[in-house]
Amino acid sequence: MENTNQNVELTSAEIANLWTQYINDTSAICILTHSIEQAKDEEIKDILLFSRSLAESHLEKITDFFNQENFPIPKGFSVEEDVNVNAPALFTDTFMLVYMHVMTLLGLTGYAGAVATSVRSDQIKYFSQCNMETMELYERIVKVMLKKGIYSKPPRINTPTEIGFVNNQRYLTGWFGKKRPLSVVEISGISFNMIKVIVKVVLEIGFGQVCQTKDVLNYFQRGKNICEKQFSVLSSILTKDELASPASWVSEVTSSTVSPFSDKLMLNHIVLLVSAAVGYYGAGISVSQRRDLAYEYTKLIAEVSLYAEDGAELLIKYGWLEQPPLADDRENLASMK
């Protein structure tokens, strides 16, 4: 029998999926709206317009879901409060395409997780549709990136002549003795994380250039230094095996000092990306079978986790952190009798 919203309540996981997507898509609409106003490349502008239309349709659908459940609509972000549409471009069109590539990768991961944690048929269908739309967006982005020669392909390896099996402990060696070459699985994980790290570096350079709040500015500058160092750590691992690293896009920040976005929006966006990085580094550990790689990832996670926590504290300090729905406080309810 089909589960519908008439006979099955939204689970906490489904609420989390909808709430998180609402917050993220209101942020995306703000960033996309300014980028669309400033875009000069028509092919890139078309991608930005398509992406914004998807985000707007998501907000309509999520609002319907929450209204059906008499659930409060999150505040999120708005163009009216968080965007200066007349501000000059902060990033080039080239970087915005690279940025969209990374954000679409994050979206695909999130939607797959939403499908896997949903029970109601309308939720499964909705997030499956979101996933299909995002796959279409991803394909469009990659085609334009390839056409313009700005897609950073993962390092190539020569085709093996035969299959092989691990027959000694050297496969796991990391600290002492001769290290084996990186596996394609490990290369993929490192490259994937480097692409995301370099996007954060560029965002933190740009946001730091226009930020109005002193301690938020210091936070962005600290984050830039952390991300640059972590990019170098991962790059050195590839270099030791004579493998190429992804391109750096740090020169794609304009000279504008007029902020297109509120400090609230910029700080929330960076904290979101940094928090996501913890999970992706964890995924990198899970596919790394050389001990030194696991050790390096563990150090990166510790550093970036502390940075994310400090960002959350800043958001709380300024009243910019919207609280997700909470479970009932049973002790508080009991004391009210």
LINWOVEN-V874221 format. One record per residue. N is the residue number from 1. RES is the residue in one small letter. PHI is phi in degrees with one decimal (NA if undefined). PSI is psi as a letter, one per 20 degrees, with the letter a starting at -180 (* if undefined). BURIAL is 1 if it has 24 or more other ideal C-beta (glycine too) atoms within 12 Angstrom, else 0. Layout:
# LINWOVEN-V874221
n: (N	N)
res: (RES	RES)
phi: (PHI	PHI)
psi: (PSI	PSI)
burial: (BURIAL	BURIAL)
This chain:
# LINWOVEN-V874221
n: (1	2	3	4	5	6	7	8	9	10	11	12	13	14	15	16	17	18	19	20	21	22	23	24	25	26	27	28	29	30	31	32	33	34	35	36	37	38	39	40	41	42	43	44	45	46	47	48	49	50	51	52	53	54	55	56	57	58	59	60	61	62	63	64	65	66	67	68	69	70	71	72	73	74	75	76	77	78	79	80	81	82	83	84	85	86	87	88	89	90	91	92	93	94	95	96	97	98	99	100	101	102	103	104	105	106	107	108	109	110	111	112	113	114	115	116	117	118	119	120	121	122	123	124	125	126	127	128	129	130	131	132	133	134	135	136	137	138	139	140	141	142	143	144	145	146	147	148	149	150	151	152	153	154	155	156	157	158	159	160	161	162	163	164	165	166	167	168	169	170	171	172	173	174	175	176	177	178	179	180	181	182	183	184	185	186	187	188	189	190	191	192	193	194	195	196	197	198	199	200	201	202	203	204	205	206	207	208	209	210	211	212	213	214	215	216	217	218	219	220	221	222	223	224	225	226	227	228	229	230	231	232	233	234	235	236	237	238	239	240	241	242	243	244	245	246	247	248	249	250	251	252	253	254	255	256	257	258	259	260	261	262	263	264	265	266	267	268	269	270	271	272	273	274	275	276	277	278	279	280	281	282	283	284	285	286	287	288	289	290	291	292	293	294	295	296	297	298	299	300	301	302	303	304	305	306	307	308	309	310	311	312	313	314	315	316	317	318	319	320	321	322	323	324	325	326	327	328	329	330	331	332	333	334	335	336	337)
res: (m	e	n	t	n	q	n	v	e	l	t	s	a	e	i	a	n	l	w	t	q	y	i	n	d	t	s	a	i	c	i	l	t	h	s	i	e	q	a	k	d	e	e	i	k	d	i	l	l	f	s	r	s	l	a	e	s	h	l	e	k	i	t	d	f	f	n	q	e	n	f	p	i	p	k	g	f	s	v	e	e	d	v	n	v	n	a	p	a	l	f	t	d	t	f	m	l	v	y	m	h	v	m	t	l	l	g	l	t	g	y	a	g	a	v	a	t	s	v	r	s	d	q	i	k	y	f	s	q	c	n	m	e	t	m	e	l	y	e	r	i	v	k	v	m	l	k	k	g	i	y	s	k	p	p	r	i	n	t	p	t	e	i	g	f	v	n	n	q	r	y	l	t	g	w	f	g	k	k	r	p	l	s	v	v	e	i	s	g	i	s	f	n	m	i	k	v	i	v	k	v	v	l	e	i	g	f	g	q	v	c	q	t	k	d	v	l	n	y	f	q	r	g	k	n	i	c	e	k	q	f	s	v	l	s	s	i	l	t	k	d	e	l	a	s	p	a	s	w	v	s	e	v	t	s	s	t	v	s	p	f	s	d	k	l	m	l	n	h	i	v	l	l	v	s	a	a	v	g	y	y	g	a	g	i	s	v	s	q	r	r	d	l	a	y	e	y	t	k	l	i	a	e	v	s	l	y	a	e	d	g	a	e	l	l	i	k	y	g	w	l	e	q	p	p	l	a	d	d	r	e	n	l	a	s	m	k)
phi: (NA	-70.5	-83.3	-125.5	-70.9	-78.2	-125.3	-135.3	-70.7	-63.8	-78.7	-60.8	-66.7	-67.9	-62.0	-60.9	-60.5	-68.8	-62.8	-64.2	-65.4	-61.6	-60.6	-64.9	-74.2	-66.7	-64.3	-61.4	-61.3	-62.0	-65.5	-67.3	-60.5	-67.2	-65.0	-63.9	-61.4	-100.4	-64.9	-107.9	-83.2	-66.4	-66.1	-69.7	-60.7	-61.2	-65.7	-63.2	-65.1	-63.6	-63.3	-64.2	-62.6	-65.1	-62.4	-65.1	-66.5	-64.9	-61.9	-62.0	-68.0	-63.9	-58.8	-61.1	-59.4	-68.3	-63.8	-60.6	-98.3	55.2	-101.9	-62.3	-79.2	-60.2	-78.7	62.7	-128.1	-142.5	-62.2	-63.7	-97.0	-119.0	-134.1	-106.4	-66.0	-88.5	-67.6	-62.0	-61.1	-94.4	-128.6	-72.9	-59.0	-58.8	-66.2	-61.3	-70.2	-62.3	-59.4	-63.2	-59.9	-66.9	-65.2	-69.7	-59.4	-64.1	-63.5	-61.4	-64.2	-65.3	-69.7	-62.0	-65.7	-65.5	-61.6	-69.4	-108.0	-97.7	-117.0	-67.1	-64.5	-67.5	-72.2	-61.3	-65.0	-62.9	-73.7	-65.4	-65.3	-58.6	-64.3	-64.9	-63.0	-70.8	-64.8	-64.4	-60.8	-59.6	-62.6	-62.1	-62.0	-62.3	-59.8	-70.0	-62.3	-64.7	-61.0	-90.2	71.0	-117.3	-84.4	-87.4	-71.8	-59.7	-56.5	-91.0	-127.3	-75.0	-66.8	-63.0	-88.8	-159.3	-79.6	-145.6	-128.4	-71.6	-126.4	-156.6	-70.5	-59.1	-57.7	-93.9	-58.0	-142.3	-93.2	-121.3	80.1	-73.5	-81.4	-73.7	-63.1	-63.5	-83.0	-62.7	-65.9	-68.6	-60.3	-60.9	-63.2	-65.6	-62.1	-59.9	-69.6	-65.4	-61.0	-70.9	-63.3	-68.1	-65.5	-63.2	-58.3	-64.8	-60.6	-69.5	-64.0	-65.8	-63.2	-63.9	-71.0	-119.3	-62.1	-100.5	-100.0	-59.1	-72.4	-71.2	-58.0	-61.3	-64.2	-63.4	-65.4	-62.6	-63.0	-59.1	-64.2	-63.2	-65.7	-63.0	-66.1	-68.9	-61.2	-65.1	-60.7	-68.0	-63.0	-64.5	-65.2	-67.7	-60.5	-61.4	-101.1	55.2	-112.6	-77.3	-97.5	-62.1	-67.2	-98.7	-117.9	-66.4	-84.7	-92.3	-95.0	-77.3	-92.8	-66.0	-118.1	-97.0	-76.3	-82.6	-130.5	-69.5	-60.1	-59.6	-65.8	-64.2	-67.2	-58.5	-65.6	-66.6	-62.5	-60.7	-67.2	-67.5	-62.6	-64.2	-61.1	-58.9	-65.0	-73.2	-64.8	-60.8	-63.4	-63.1	-60.9	-63.8	-108.8	-101.1	-112.6	-101.2	-60.5	-67.2	-67.3	-60.2	-64.6	-63.6	-61.2	-61.1	-65.5	-63.2	-62.1	-60.1	-68.8	-74.7	-65.2	-64.1	-63.1	-63.5	-63.2	-64.0	-65.8	-62.7	-64.7	-65.2	-60.3	-66.4	-55.1	-97.8	70.5	-104.8	-100.3	-75.1	-84.4	-66.1	-55.5	-109.9	-69.6	-62.2	-86.7	-65.2	-64.1	-64.7	-63.5	-65.4	-75.2	-86.0	-70.9)
psi: (p	p	p	r	i	h	i	p	q	p	r	h	g	h	g	g	g	g	g	g	h	g	g	h	h	h	g	g	g	g	g	h	g	g	h	g	h	i	p	h	o	h	g	h	h	h	g	g	g	g	g	h	h	g	g	h	h	g	h	g	g	g	g	g	g	h	h	h	j	l	p	p	p	q	g	c	r	q	h	h	h	j	p	n	i	i	q	r	p	h	q	r	h	g	h	h	g	g	g	h	g	g	h	h	g	h	g	g	g	g	h	g	h	g	g	h	j	q	g	q	h	h	g	g	g	g	h	g	g	g	g	g	g	h	h	g	g	g	g	g	g	g	g	h	g	g	h	i	k	j	p	n	q	q	q	q	q	q	p	q	i	r	r	r	q	p	j	r	i	h	h	i	q	g	g	q	r	p	q	q	q	q	r	h	g	g	g	g	g	g	g	g	h	h	g	h	g	h	g	h	g	g	g	h	g	g	h	h	h	i	q	i	p	g	h	g	g	h	g	g	h	g	h	g	g	g	h	g	g	h	g	h	g	h	h	h	g	g	h	h	j	l	q	q	q	q	q	q	k	i	j	j	p	a	j	q	j	p	p	i	q	q	h	g	g	g	g	g	g	g	h	g	h	g	g	h	h	g	h	h	h	h	h	g	g	h	j	p	j	p	h	h	g	h	g	g	h	g	g	g	g	g	g	h	g	g	g	g	g	h	g	h	h	g	g	g	g	j	k	j	o	p	p	q	p	q	r	q	n	h	g	g	g	h	i	i	*)
burial: (0	0	0	0	1	0	0	0	0	1	0	0	0	1	1	1	1	1	1	1	1	1	1	1	1	1	1	1	1	1	1	1	1	1	1	1	1	1	1	0	1	0	1	1	1	0	1	1	1	1	1	1	0	1	1	0	0	1	1	0	1	1	1	0	1	1	0	0	1	0	0	0	0	1	0	1	1	0	1	0	0	1	1	1	0	0	1	0	1	1	1	1	1	1	1	1	1	1	1	1	1	1	1	1	1	1	1	1	0	1	1	0	0	1	1	0	0	1	1	1	0	1	1	1	0	1	1	0	0	1	1	0	1	1	0	0	1	1	0	1	1	1	0	1	1	0	0	0	0	1	0	1	0	1	1	0	0	0	0	0	0	0	0	0	0	0	0	0	0	0	0	0	0	1	0	0	0	0	0	1	0	1	1	0	0	1	1	1	1	1	1	1	1	1	1	1	1	1	1	1	1	1	1	1	1	1	1	1	1	1	1	0	0	0	0	1	1	0	1	1	1	1	1	1	0	1	1	1	0	1	1	0	1	1	1	0	1	1	0	0	0	0	1	0	1	1	1	1	1	1	0	1	1	1	0	0	0	0	1	1	1	1	1	1	1	1	1	1	1	1	1	1	1	1	1	1	1	1	1	1	1	0	0	1	1	0	1	1	1	1	0	1	1	1	0	1	1	0	0	1	1	0	1	1	1	0	1	1	0	1	1	1	0	1	1	0	0	0	0	1	0	1	0	0	1	0	0	0	0	0	0	0	0	0	0	0	0)
